[in-house]
Amino acid sequence: MIYIGVTGWGDHDSLYLDQTPPRDKLKQYAGHFPTVEVDTAFYAIQPIRNAVKWVNDTQQSFQFIVKAYQGMTGHQRGDVPFATNQDMFQAFKESLEPYIEANKLAMVLFQFPPWFDCKRENVEYLRWCKAQMGEIPCALEFRHQSWFTPRFRQHTLDFMKEEKWIHSICDEPQSGAGSIPAIIEAINPEKLLIRFHGRNVHGWQKQKRNAEDWREVRYLYRYNQRELQEWADIIRRLSKESQNVYVLFNNNSGGDAADNAKEMMSLLDIKYEDLAPRQLDLF
């Protein structure tokens, strides 16, 4: 099955009725898409009560992709609020329990930063992460080009396959070592993740003054029909190699992600039958 959605559910105004309270947006979102990325989990390990609410706000078939906490992937600046890495991973895994109990956890996404390059200590850390997560399905996304240079590309893919990582294929600007090419490989026969970050090279390279300024330009991009059609053909092929393909649009800066996601649904001729009921505007 092909699941199409976006990253987060709060920034897509075209999906919601006017004056929709933030706490009700996921309910409406679930009337449009069958999956979503929980990006808030990156900034803080979420209280279990949040996951319980989100599980209850969505239909039975809905699937969550939960982004790994920033302390787990080396993004954290300053002190990590846990005594040990084991404590941090345990707290994160406990936060996943409502999704798992409801059979709504598609995977956890480990997205590593641009300075996480291909070297032995980082390979060993990936092994350690996977061991800590146990049987929880986990996707792996790099942001340093060294993992896919001609020298290491096949080794990286073989490692991911051996360790049973789900491959996160990225469409993103090609902008030096801090970006990776789209490696069209289905490593895991059960699940595959594809994330669309846009192709705004200028925004990708822009030095950030603060986090908000950076996000406003980094993912500012709208895919055109030709670009989406090229990927639709790829997605069809990959869906024959992996049982479940999850497609997420992350080009949120200009409000384009939801529209592009719906265009992709149309190109793939996908009509989901079990979405949540939509609220009507007036009649």
Secondary structure, DSSP 4 states (H G I P E B T S, - for coil): -EEEEEE-SSS-GGGS-TT--GGGHHHHHTTT-SEEEETHHHHSPPPHHHHHHHHHTS-TT-EEEEEPPHHHHT---S--SSSSHHHHHHHHHHHTHHHHHTT-EEEEEEE--TT--SSHHHHHHHHHHHHHHTTS-EEEE---GGGGSTTTHHHHHHHHHHTTPEEEEEE----GGGS--------SSSEEEEEE----HHHHHPPPSSHHHHHHHHT-----HHHHHHHHHHHHHHTTTSSEEEEEE--TTTT-HHHHHHHHHHHTT---SSPPPPPPS--
